Amino acid sequence: MAESAAPARDVLGGLLIVDKDGGWTSHDVVAKCRRLLRTKKIGHAGTLDPMATGVLVLGVERATKLLGLLTLTTKAYTATIRLGQATTTDDAEGEILDTIAALHLTDDEITTRTAQLTGDIEQVPATVSAIKVNGERAYARHRAGEDVQLAARPVTVSRFDILARRDIADGEFVDLDVVVECSSGTYIRALARDLGAALGVGGHLTALRRTRVGPFTLEHARTLDELATAAESDAPLLSLGIDEAIRTAFPHRTITAAEAESLRDGRWLDPIGIKGVHAALTEDGTAIALLEEKGKRASSVMVVRPRGLID
């Protein structure tokens, strides 16, 4: 029996929003999706820890060029924090450093301390973060037995709310289900660590789920199992085509047919006063380029449909 032909390649591609399962690295997810979509041109917009589940944004084909331009500056999570135990990694995968009974803590005490970790704060990232120290990832140095010391960095925690409290008599722990909305670069495990330290009992993260990255939410996402099932039936796999992705992620200006042709040839337009990277769309919503205004020019930072690629 002859093999079925590979699907026609969509050179523009789009975004694939994956609801990552626990235990998978971001690299694992990319590798799996390359097989499902039968292309090597897939990359991710920021990693998600293996322990964590939830939203992971992937770019496919030409949309990989969008990944460095997406303004994914805000993120949202649900998480579970265990008070009464500190670990080497600030999460449940690390070795236990200390155990201190936490059942005496009142709700008011906990609320006061979470409020102090809300807003514009200075946060020391977890030692197992991907931050580079002299060219090497902090987690690699930690695993090699080094005493990794990271500098505090400014982050913004716009929401840090407690959804539920559960007292664990066996061990005298307090488990908190929380929701966090924050700036990119905020470490939720570091919030767990710092909350426990402020309360004098230690703390670490036992569960983490990312519910939003920029404008992309779990409503856009499918699990790898769901994607595999869709692939078997030749159903579309992309969450958003490149035009919808751009319209979702960027402010835009509407351009004429003549302006579209100019951009496709690499020329620039007159500025109209839009700050930051924005899209140039035709009247029917087709994305031609991403622009940025500097002085008297609105120049392309990415031509979505250059001459010769899409004619």
Residue pairs with C-beta under 8 A, 6 or more apart in sequence:
6 38
7 38
7 234
9 39
9 61
10 61
11 61
11 62
11 309
11 310
12 61
12 62
12 63
12 241
12 242
12 304
12 305
12 310
13 39
13 41
13 59
13 60
13 61
13 62
13 63
13 64
13 238
13 242
14 59
14 60
14 61
14 63
14 238
14 239
14 240
14 241
14 242
14 244
14 245
15 57
15 58
15 59
15 60
15 63
15 66
15 216
15 238
15 239
15 240
15 242
15 245
16 33
16 37
16 42
16 57
16 58
16 59
16 60
16 227
16 237
16 238
16 239
17 55
17 56
17 57
17 58
17 216
17 220
17 221
17 222
17 239
17 240
18 29
18 33
18 55
18 56
18 58
18 221
18 222
18 223
18 224
18 227
19 53
19 54
19 55
19 56
19 218
19 221
19 222
19 223
19 226
20 26
20 29
20 48
20 52
20 53
20 54
20 55
20 56
20 224
21 53
21 223
21 224
22 50
22 51
22 52
22 53
23 50
23 51
24 50
24 224
25 47
25 50
26 44
26 47
26 48
26 56
29 44
29 56
29 58
29 224
30 42
30 43
30 44
30 58
32 224
33 42
33 58
33 60
33 224
33 227
34 40
34 42
36 227
36 228
36 231
36 237
37 60
37 231
37 237
39 60
39 61
41 60
41 61
41 62
41 64
42 58
42 59
42 60
42 64
43 58
43 59
43 64
43 67
44 56
44 57
44 58
44 59
44 67
45 57
45 58
45 59
45 67
45 70
45 72
45 213
46 57
46 72
46 184
46 213
47 130
48 54
48 55
48 56
48 210
49 91
49 208
51 91
51 92
51 93
51 205
51 207
51 208
52 208
52 209
52 210
53 208
53 209
53 210
54 77
54 208
54 209
54 210
54 211
54 218
54 221
55 210
55 211
55 212
55 213
55 216
55 217
55 218
55 220
55 221
56 210
56 213
57 67
57 70
57 72
57 213
57 214
57 216
59 65
59 66
59 67
60 238
62 242
62 304
62 309
63 242
63 245
65 302
66 242
66 245
66 246
66 249
66 290
66 302
69 277
69 290
69 301
69 302
70 214
70 249
71 214
71 249
71 250
71 276
71 277
72 184
72 213
72 214
72 216
73 183
73 184
73 214
74 158
74 181
74 182
74 183
74 184
74 212
74 214
75 181
75 182
75 183
75 184
75 186
75 210
75 212
75 213
75 214
76 159
76 179
76 180
76 181
76 182
76 210
76 211
76 212
77 179
77 180
77 181
77 182
77 188
77 208
77 209
77 210
77 211
78 163
78 177
78 178
78 179
78 180
78 208
78 209
78 211
79 177
79 178
79 179
79 180
79 188
79 192
79 205
79 207
79 208
79 209
80 175
80 176
80 177
80 178
80 205
80 206
80 207
80 208
81 175
81 176
81 178
81 191
81 192
81 195
81 196
81 203
81 204
81 205
81 206
82 92
82 168
82 173
82 174
82 175
82 176
82 192
82 203
82 204
82 205
82 206
83 102
83 105
83 110
83 173
83 174
83 175
83 176
83 195
83 196
83 199
83 201
83 202
83 203
84 99
84 100
84 101
84 102
84 103
84 171
84 172
84 173
84 174
84 196
84 201
84 202
84 203
85 96
85 98
85 99
85 100
85 171
85 173
85 196
85 202
85 203
85 204
86 96
86 97
86 98
86 193
86 196
86 197
86 202
86 203
86 204
87 93
87 94
87 95
87 96
87 97
87 204
88 94
88 95
88 97
88 127
88 142
89 95
89 126
89 127
89 128
89 142
89 189
89 204
90 126
90 127
90 128
90 187
90 189
90 190
90 192
90 193
90 204
90 205
91 126
91 189
91 192
91 204
91 205
91 206
91 208
92 204
92 205
92 206
94 128
94 204
97 202
98 202
99 171
99 202
100 200
100 201
100 202
101 172
101 201
102 172
102 173
102 174
102 199
102 201
103 167
103 169
103 172
103 173
103 174
105 174
105 199
105 201
107 162
107 165
109 199
110 162
110 165
110 174
110 176
110 195
110 199
111 162
113 195
113 198
113 199
114 160
114 161
114 162
114 178
114 195
115 160
116 198
117 157
117 160
117 191
117 194
117 195
117 198
118 157
118 158
118 159
118 160
119 156
119 157
119 158
120 154
120 155
120 156
121 154
121 155
121 156
121 157
122 152
122 153
122 154
122 155
123 152
123 153
123 154
123 155
123 186
123 187
123 190
123 191
123 194
124 150
124 151
124 152
124 153
124 190
125 131
125 138
125 150
125 153
125 187
125 190
126 187
126 189
126 190
126 193
127 138
127 139
127 142
127 148
127 150
128 138
128 139
128 142
128 143
129 137
129 138
129 139
129 150
129 187
130 137
130 138
130 139
131 137
131 138
131 150
132 138
133 141
133 148
133 150
138 148
138 150
141 148
142 148
153 185
155 182
155 183
155 185
155 186
156 182
156 183
156 186
157 180
157 181
157 182
157 183
157 186
157 191
158 181
158 182
158 183
159 179
159 180
159 181
159 182
160 178
160 179
160 180
160 191
161 178
161 179
162 176
162 177
162 178
163 177
163 178
163 179
164 176
164 177
165 174
165 175
165 176
165 177
166 174
166 175
166 176
166 177
167 173
167 174
167 175
168 174
168 175
175 206
180 186
180 188
180 191
182 188
188 205
188 208
189 204
189 205
189 208
192 203
192 204
192 205
193 202
193 203
193 204
194 203
195 203
196 202
196 203
196 204
197 203
211 217
211 218
212 218
214 249
215 248
215 249
216 239
216 248
216 249
220 239
220 240
221 239
222 230
222 239
227 237
230 236
230 237
231 237
240 248
242 287
242 304
243 285
243 286
243 287
246 252
246 279
246 281
246 287
246 290
246 304
247 279
247 281
247 285
247 287
250 277
250 278
250 279
250 290
251 274
251 276
251 278
251 279
252 278
252 279
252 280
252 281
253 272
253 274
253 278
253 279
253 280
253 281
253 291
254 281
254 282
254 283
255 263
255 269
255 280
255 281
255 282
255 288
257 282
259 269
259 280
260 280
260 282
260 288
262 268
262 269
263 269
263 280
263 288
263 289
263 291
263 300
263 303
264 288
264 289
264 303
264 305
264 306
264 307
265 307
266 300
266 303
266 306
268 297
268 298
268 299
268 300
269 280
269 291
269 297
269 298
270 296
270 297
270 298
271 293
271 295
271 296
271 297
271 298
272 293
272 298
273 293
274 291
274 293
274 298
275 293
276 292
277 290
277 291
277 292
277 301
278 290
278 291
278 292
279 287
279 289
279 290
279 291
280 287
280 288
280 289
280 290
280 291
280 298
281 287
281 288
282 288
286 305
287 304
287 305
288 303
288 304
288 305
289 300
289 302
289 303
289 304
289 305
290 300
290 301
290 302
290 304
291 298
291 299
291 300
291 301
292 298
292 299
292 301
293 299
